[in-house]
Amino acid sequence: MTLHKNYLGTVFFDLDGTLMNAKSEIDDSVADAVHELQDNGYLPVISTGRATNELQHVLGPTGIDSYITLNGAYIKSEGEVIYESTLDNETIEALIDTAEKFGDTVAMHTADVTKLYKYKPIISEFYGSVHIEQPEVDPEFYKHHNIPMVIMVSYEGPERYQKLFPELNFFKTGKYSIDTVQKDVSKMHGIKHLLSGLDMEDKPVYAFGDGANDVPMIKFADHSVAMGNGIDEVKQLADFITTDNTDNGIVNGLKHFDLI
């Protein structure tokens, strides 16, 4: 893919708490800013823990067609799959057994379909909070599909899982969710795969984020922006702290670096 060689650089956007507003929608001002960014010669890329099927309301208004999903486990640009990582059945079964012991439950993701291992009341709280339709229960789903990521749906943090599964990465991405991927998978690794696939490794990288799973991406970027609503760790690492995602944070961040 040589089309992108003419871009001046890449700009990576987290979604929840970053590119999207409090209702998980794209404000008109944000959509306009992304289009202006493209007009100015930069490639906008979504970098999210969400799955591809949870992006359609973002891709339409912004015109973005390159995305790193599932925290770097599935990457696509202009319809072409650049990279995919998967969890094996044995690992998924061990995670399910552990979740059962902890009183948690598990959501399983393919690139564009999500199924639940078992319903628990926390599921309704979780999907309601991120404005996503609640997936169906299919405990056998992982046996018949490639699963790049599972979510441990839990009120707790990731530490107890991380101790038991050092070969995996666990990211607490919200009040109810612990995104779980292979150890060599993160948004930073996703960016590296995308830049390599598009032959853009020599162009500047900008990144916008707010949460724990954005930390590797913020560290890696040449120029990084923490949202005003972001966690302290992201703010400490970023080159610039913009306003909240609900207060022109994206627009102000892009203007700070003269991207729009």
VENZIZI-V237373 format. One record per backbone hydrogen bond with DSSP energy under -1.0 kcal/mol. NH is the residue of the N-H (numbers start at 1). CO is the residue of the C=O. E is the energy in kcal/mol with one decimal. If there is no record, write none. Layout:
NH;CO;E + NH;CO;E
This chain:
5;2;-1.7 + 6;3;-1.1 + 7;4;-1.8 + 8;41;-3.4 + 10;204;-2.2 + 11;43;-2.5 + 12;206;-3.1 + 13;45;-2.9 + 14;208;-1.9 + 18;15;-2.3 + 19;14;-1.4 + 20;15;-2.3 + 21;25;-3.0 + 24;21;-2.1 + 31;27;-2.3 + 32;28;-2.6 + 33;29;-1.8 + 34;30;-2.3 + 35;31;-2.1 + 36;32;-2.3 + 37;33;-2.3 + 38;34;-2.1 + 39;35;-2.4 + 40;36;-1.7 + 41;38;-1.8 + 42;37;-1.9 + 43;9;-2.6 + 45;11;-3.0 + 46;66;-1.9 + 47;13;-3.3 + 48;68;-2.9 + 52;111;-2.1 + 54;51;-1.9 + 55;52;-1.8 + 58;55;-2.6 + 59;55;-2.5 + 60;56;-1.7 + 62;58;-1.7 + 63;59;-2.2 + 67;76;-3.0 + 68;46;-3.6 + 69;74;-3.2 + 70;50;-2.4 + 71;48;-2.5 + 72;69;-1.3 + 73;70;-1.1 + 74;69;-1.8 + 75;83;-2.6 + 76;67;-2.4 + 77;80;-2.4 + 78;65;-2.5 + 80;77;-2.1 + 82;75;-2.6 + 83;75;-1.3 + 85;73;-2.6 + 87;147;-3.0 + 92;88;-2.2 + 93;89;-2.7 + 94;90;-1.9 + 95;91;-2.3 + 96;92;-2.5 + 97;93;-2.5 + 98;94;-2.1 + 99;95;-2.6 + 100;96;-2.3 + 101;97;-1.8 + 102;98;-2.0 + 104;99;-2.7 + 105;153;-1.5 + 107;151;-2.3 + 108;115;-3.4 + 109;149;-2.5 + 110;113;-3.0 + 115;108;-2.2 + 116;136;-2.9 + 117;106;-2.8 + 123;120;-2.2 + 125;121;-1.3 + 126;122;-2.8 + 127;123;-2.5 + 128;124;-1.7 + 129;125;-1.9 + 130;126;-1.2 + 132;127;-2.4 + 138;116;-3.0 + 141;138;-2.0 + 143;140;-1.6 + 144;141;-1.6 + 149;109;-1.1 + 150;180;-1.8 + 151;107;-2.9 + 152;178;-2.6 + 153;105;-2.9 + 154;176;-2.2 + 162;158;-2.6 + 163;159;-2.1 + 165;161;-2.1 + 168;165;-1.9 + 169;181;-3.0 + 171;179;-2.7 + 173;177;-1.6 + 178;152;-1.3 + 179;171;-2.6 + 180;150;-2.6 + 181;169;-2.1 + 183;167;-1.5 + 185;182;-1.9 + 190;186;-2.3 + 191;187;-2.4 + 192;188;-2.2 + 193;189;-2.4 + 194;190;-2.4 + 195;191;-3.0 + 196;192;-2.2 + 197;193;-2.6 + 198;194;-2.0 + 200;195;-2.9 + 203;200;-1.7 + 206;10;-2.5 + 207;223;-1.9 + 208;12;-2.6 + 209;225;-2.1 + 214;211;-1.7 + 215;212;-1.2 + 218;214;-2.9 + 219;215;-2.4 + 220;216;-1.8 + 221;217;-2.1 + 222;205;-1.1 + 223;205;-2.0 + 225;207;-3.0 + 226;240;-2.7 + 227;209;-2.1 + 228;243;-1.6 + 230;227;-2.3 + 231;210;-2.8 + 235;231;-1.8 + 236;232;-2.6 + 237;233;-1.4 + 238;234;-1.9 + 240;224;-1.5 + 242;226;-2.5 + 247;244;-1.8 + 249;244;-1.6 + 252;248;-2.8 + 253;249;-2.0 + 254;250;-2.5 + 255;251;-2.2 + 256;252;-1.9 + 257;253;-1.2 + 258;255;-1.7 + 259;254;-2.8
